[in-house]
Amino acid sequence: MDKYLRMIFKTDQDRTVSIRVGVPREDLTAEEVKTVMDLIVTKNIVHSNSGNLVEVDSALLIETATTELDVTTAV
């Protein structure tokens, strides 16, 4: 199972921008994520084609499972 953190920000062009962080710590808290997201906005660290990041929108911890199907021997 793969797990990643997706941080979503609002921009000054009324769009959203996502930042994906692979392999987040198991004990990561919402407060820690919010603090980092606020810092990214305040310091204008990330630039995007969708505009400047101006506000924290949301954050998600996403887990995915992958099952490979062996199609080489399927009839």
Protein Blocks (a to p, Z undefined) as FASTA:
>chain_A
ZZddddddddfkopacddddehiafklcfklmmmmmmmmmmnomaccfkbpcfbdfbdcd
dddddddddfklpZZ
